[in-house]
Amino acid sequence: MKWLQKIKRHMRRPKKQSRAFSSLTFTQQQLTVPSFPPSPQNLKTLRSNGQLTKALIEMATLGLEMRFEEYDTLLNACVNQRTLRGGQRVHAHMIKTCYRPPVYLRTRLIVFYNKCECLSDARNVFDEMRERNVVSWTAMISAYSQKAHSFEALNLFIRMLRSDTEPNEFTFATVLTSCAGTFGFELGKQIHSLIIKSNFESHIYVGSSLLDMYAKAGRIHEARGVFECLPERDVVSCTAIISGYAQLGLDEEAIELFRKLQVEGMISNYVTYASVLTALSGLAALGHGKQVHSHVLRFEIPSYVVLQNSLIDMYSKCGSLTYSRRVFDNMSERTVISWNAMLVGYSKHGMGREVVELFNLMREENKVKPDSVTYLAVLSGCSHGGMEDRGLEVFHEMVDCKDGFEPEIEHYGCVVDMLGRAGRVGEALEFIKKMPFEPTAAILGSLLGACRVHSNVDIGEFVGQRLMEIEPENAGNYVILSNLYASAGRWEDVTRVRELMKEKAVTKDPGRSWIELDQILHTFHASDRSHPMREELSAKVKQLSVKFKEAGYVPDMSCVLYDVDEEQKEKVLLGHSEKLALTFGLIGTPEGAPIRVIKNLRICVDCHNFAKFVSKVYGRKVSLRDKNRFHHIVEGTCSCGDYW
């Protein structure tokens, strides 16, 4: 009876309205219903003609004459139209007439409540079922999986196995989507074993879910193994493996696989192209990105929001904000991800004014509510754009819960970076002390960088010591602290820090840079000897160094971590991947053409200076993208203001 009481409460109306509705119904009955008793066939006709309301009235008139087919017809209509009140009326009618629905109809009720976002009601129906089949279990597991209730989905799957109900291919494909996190992945591997025993591994749906599970867990080799073993592949499985590579930052592998599958005849959809664009964003391959965009337009691929968001992200990460904004402005519908993609693009390029203007437009339109990422982009944009006062205003609006949520530790980190860039290092330290969170290594690292730029040795030394305790393996902290000591002439401390690095065996991650010429991506590593033009590049870099020295360039030896003489240090600097890529760009592009280089790590000070002289001496626009931001260099001046 609890179901009947619940549905009655949901459907209750004031007495006056109820009489009015009754009167209206009576009038309609006089006009439309014949004098003989209504038939189930009439109910089906009404439903097929899209007259669900009249069909529900017909159901009430039929009373005890309602049978399986009529209930099934009405429930399917309610599921398709996601009509909560209509479905509740059908459910209430079953209870009132003491109709005992078979397993199929109870399962349809589970599906109906799930479609109408009533997960607890779906579970109530499931729990009251005396008899369940594999479809019932799968429907309930699917409901939990779709709502990201992974624990409940996995727990229900285990209960299903204990009930001696054999899973089918749809059960396996569904439950695998909930195998996330350490616990979920371990259980997912056990489910994989069960799939092999049940001979479902070659099924396309199960295979796609398996490779997606492995890819999301970072186990791309296992995912590729599952993919290669599939007897047939569809666009879903192909897209899943390409997306797996792209999400893990294995961009070149993602593009190579995409090309291979295209040759094999794969037909791509909008999700495939979105995954490919993600990979091209990581490589900053603008030419290839434009090709994909042209292909999407030429073959009239539906412009779903997710695809347009990927285009915005790709163009901004390739340094073409004009194209990003064009895509953004032409969108008929924008989600918060669309706004965030454009805001982050402006922020990474140091365009603080544009960030603030777009944020104000977002608020004026008032169609999409800002989220945590929105505020991160705005605060970061204000920081990189030298608009610390406006940035602090935005932060205080967050503190006052203007948009319904409080700042997180990442937002506090943006404020520290903002104050540090403005030279307000002491204020930044006090801000850290008053934070409701323990400072992370990223926040302290930001402050240490500010101390280096503004030569604040006292605070820098304090922060540097804290950082070496928190992350003793990070070479960057040692280098910045060492440079800070060197700028103050404290050479003994410089030696001590360098010795500490050796003692702890701290090494830098290998750097690499790449540049796209004629739609071919050229990758360079430090002191690269693998490129076909290595001899010519090495000689050209030396020539450029001599020429730039005449124009005022002074190599920054502090960027070399090795304890070698000055001549050897300069040789190490000339082998940096950024310089090799820049030099290749000078050789391989027409005079006056812009040069775009990507670096996987933070660009070093010396290579940044070298790039400024490339721009100044040769009259080139240089665009450098490192892991933190874009550096747009025109006539020897960088958009970052020599702070990054």
Helices and strands as residue ranges (DSSP letters): H 2-11, H 15-32, H 40-48, H 52-62, G 63-65, H 68-81, H 84-96, H 103-115, H 119-127, H 134-146, H 150-162, H 169-175, G 176-178, H 181-197, H 204-216, H 220-229, H 235-247, H 251-263, H 270-283, H 286-298, H 305-317, H 321-329, H 336-348, H 352-365, H 372-384, H 388-399, H 409-421, H 425-434, H 441-453, H 457-470, H 475-487, H 491-503, E 512-517, E 520-525, H 534-550, G 557-559, H 566-574, H 577-588, E 595-599, H 605-618, E 622-625, E 630-634, E 637-638
